[in-house]
C-alpha cells in the first residue's frame, strides 16, 4: 500500500506541474503513443459461495495505441490487479481493445470504452477458484500536459466481467462467476 501512496504522490507532482487546460490542445497529438497507469482498485466477485465484500489492492495498466482522428485515440490495454484478505489472494488480468473519445476537441476530458477478455483467480491454502471470459470497460479521465510529448491524467475505470464459466480446484462449476472492478489512478502517456 505504501508503494501505491508513493506512486500517487509522484503522479500528483506531475499533475501540479502540468499546463493549464486552456493551453492543452489535444489535437496536437498524432501518430503512435504509449501510456502506463498506476493506482488502486476494488474488486467484487459474485458467485454462490463467494464473499460479498470488495477487496482493495494495487492495480495498473499499460496501453499502446494510435490516433485515428483528432478527437479519438484507439489502442490495446493490459490491466492487472492483485488483492489480498485474510489467507486469500485474488488476481485479475484483462486484455482489451479500446477507444478514448474527446467530446470537445480543445477540452482534454475523455470517455473510454473497451471490450476484451479477462482471467480471475482466487487462491487460498486449500482452494483455488478461477474464471475466464468476456469483459467490458467504461472509463473517464482528464489529460494534463507536462511537456510537448508527455501527458498525465487521473482516471476512473469500471471493469465488468459478466457471468463466466469457472473452475474450483480445476473442476468445472455449475454456477457462473462474475466480477466488477472500480479502478482509480493516474497515468503517464508519451505521445
N, C-alpha and C positions, 0 to 999 in steps of 0.2 A: 504494500500500500504506500510505503514511503517513496518508492520509485514513481508511482503514479502522481503523487503530490509534487515531487521534484520535476518531473516532465511537464506537468501542468504549469508550474511556475516559470520554467524556461519558455514555454509557448506563450504565456501571458506577457513576458517581456517583449517577445516579437510582436504581439498584438499592440502593445503600448507604443512601440516604435513605428508602427505601420502608418502609412499615408492616410490622411482624412478621406472620407468617402467621395467628396466632390472631385478628387484627382485620381480616382481608381481606373476609369476607362477599361472595362473588362474586354472591350473589343480590340485592345492591344495584343491580346493573346492569340497566337496562331500556331498551328502545327502540333507536334507531339509534346506531351507533358507527363510528369511523374509526381506522385504525392504519397506521403506517409502520414497516417493519423494515429494518435495515441489518446487513450482516455480510460474510462471505466464503463462497465455495462452491468445491468441486472437482467438475469435470465430466469424465466419461469417455465418449468416443464410441466406438462399436463398429461397424465395417464391415470389409470385406475388405481395404481399403487404408489404414485409419486407424491412428494411433499407439495403442499400448496404455496410454500414460501419461495420468494425470488432469492436468487443467490447473486451477490455482487462480486465482481472481480475485474482484473485488468483486461483491457481489450484494445485492439488496434487493427489497422488495415494498411495495405499497400494498393496503389492504383497506378495504372498505366493507360494512357488514352490519347485521343486526338481531338481536333476541333473542327467538326463538320460544318458549323455555321458560326456567325458572330455571337449568338447568344446560346449556343449549345455545346457542351462537352460530352464526349462519349468515351467509354473505355471498359476495362475489366478491373475487378477488385477481388482481393482475397482478404477476408476478415477472420480474425481469431479471437477467442475469449477463453478464459480459464477462471473457474470459481471453486472455492473450497468451503465446506462447512462440516463441522464435526470430523468424522472419518471419511467423508465423501469428497471426491474430486470430480468436477464436471468440466467438460471441454466442448467447444463448438467451433467448427471451421466452416466457412461459407465462401463459395466462389460465385461471382455474379458478373453479368454484363449490365451496364448502367448508362443512363443519360442524366446529365445535370443541365437544367434549363434555367436561364436567367430571364424572368418575365419582362423586366425593363432593362434595356441594353446598357445604360450608364449607371445602373444601380446594382451593386455586387451581391445582392441577395439571390440565392439559388434554391431550386427544388430538385430533388433527386428521386429517381425511380429505378429499380433494378429487379431482375429475375435471375435465379440461379439454382444451385443445389448446395446442400449443406450436410454435415455429419455431426451428430451429437453423441457424446459418450459420458456415462456416469459410472464411476468405479469406486467400490468400497473394498474392504479386505476380503469379503466373501461373495460379492455380487458385481456383475457388470451388465449395464444396460446401454444399448446403442440404437441409433436410428439414422437413416439416410433418406433424403428426399428434397423436394422442391422448396424453394424459399422466395419470398418477396421482400424487398427493402424499400421503405419510404423514408426520405430524409430531407433535411433543410440545413442551411448554413449561410454565413455571410463572409465574403472574402475581404481581406485587408492586404494591401500591397506593402511589402517590406522593401524590395528593390525592384528594378525593372523586370527581373525574371522570377523573383521569389515572392510567394504569397502565403498567407496563413488564413485559416478560417475556423472559428468554433463551429461545431456541427452537432446535430441530433439525428440519430437514425433509429428507426423501428424495423426490426427484422422479424418476420413472421414465417415460421415453418409449420404450415398446417398439417393435419393428420398424416403421419408417416408410418410405414410398417417398421417395427422394431424387433430387436432380439434381446433376450435376457439370458445371460450365460450361454450365448451362442445358440439359443433355441428360439425359433420364431414365436412371436406373441400373437394372440388372437385379438388384442386390443391395440389401438393406434396410440402413437406418442406425438405430441405437438410441443413446439417451443415458441416463446415470444421473448424478444430481447430489446431492451431500451439501451441504446449506446450514446454516451456523451463524451465529447473530447474536442481536440483541436488538431488540425492537420497543417503540414507544410507542403506546398507544391512548387515545383520548378517548371516554369512554362516558357 
